[in-house]
Amino acid sequence: MAQIGKHRSRGVIIDVAALDVMDSFGSRSLRDLAHASRLRGAETVIVGIQPDVAFAIVQLGMSLDVQTALDLEEGLEFLEQLTTGSLRRRSTLDELAT
């Protein structure tokens, strides 16, 4: 959060590709981090959620309620669109799980 303010960042990417499992605490922590970033003026995109992890999150009824992308490249493009205002906010976790 300090770095967002220090650098006046407009966007944050969190890469979770190395995670094989995500429990409710982890998903809640990511959601809280994204909401805190938004309060500081930066959009957050989470990238690299493994299909099995996304499926489990949806099946368990957990909600990240944050922007997601498949990989870093797509996340950067999506973040660019979000920060320039050419794209409205959306959530793609349900799309990742199918």
N, C-alpha and C positions, 0 to 999 in steps of 0.2 A: 504494500500500500504506500509506503514511503517513496518508493521508486516511481510510482505513478505520479505522485505529486511533484517530486523533484524534477522529473523529466517532462512533465505535462503530457504524459502518454495518452493517446486516444484509443489504444487497443492493447489487449493482452491475449496471448495464446498460451494455453496450458496443454501440454502434450502428455497424454496418459497411455501411450502405446505400450509401455512396459508393464502395465497393470494387467494381470490375468484375472483378478477378482476385485470387485468393488462392493463393499457392504453399505448399509444405510448411513453409517457415520462418514464414510468416504464421500458418498454422493452428496450428503448434507454439507460437508466441508467445502466441496467444489462449488456447490450452489451459493453458499454464504460468501465465498471468495469472489465469485462473479458479481453478486449483488453489491458487495463492498466496493469492488472496482467500478461498478456503474455509478455508485454514489460519488466516487472520486472523478467521474467524467470519462471513464474508459470502458469501452465495450470489451467483453470477454468471449472468446471462442475456445471450446475444448475440442481437441483433435486427438485422433488415434484410439478412440474407444473400440475395443475388440468386439466383434459381432456377438460372441457368447456373453460378454459383459453387458452389452446393450440389451440383449434379449432377457437376461436375468433381471436387469433393472426394471424393464417394462413388465415382466411377468410378476415381479414382487410388488408392483404398484408404486415403486419409488419414482419420484420426479426430480430431475435435475433442474428443470425450468431455466436452462441456459442454452446458448447457441452452440451447435456442434458441427463438426466437419469431419470427413473421413480421414484426411491426412494433413500434414503441415502445408503443403502447396495449396490445397483447396481452402484450408483455414485462412491462409494469408490473403487469398483472393476474396474470400467472404468478408474478412475483417476490413479490407480496403473498401468494399462496397458499403459496409455498415458505417464506416467512419466518414465516407464522403456523402452519405445520405442517399445513395442511389438504390438502396435496398432496405426494405422494412425488416424489423426483427422477426425471427422465426425460430422454431425449435425443430431439429431433425432427428431427435433420438428415436422416435417411433419409426422413422424411415430407415434408420440404421438397423433396427431389430428385425425388419422384414426382409 
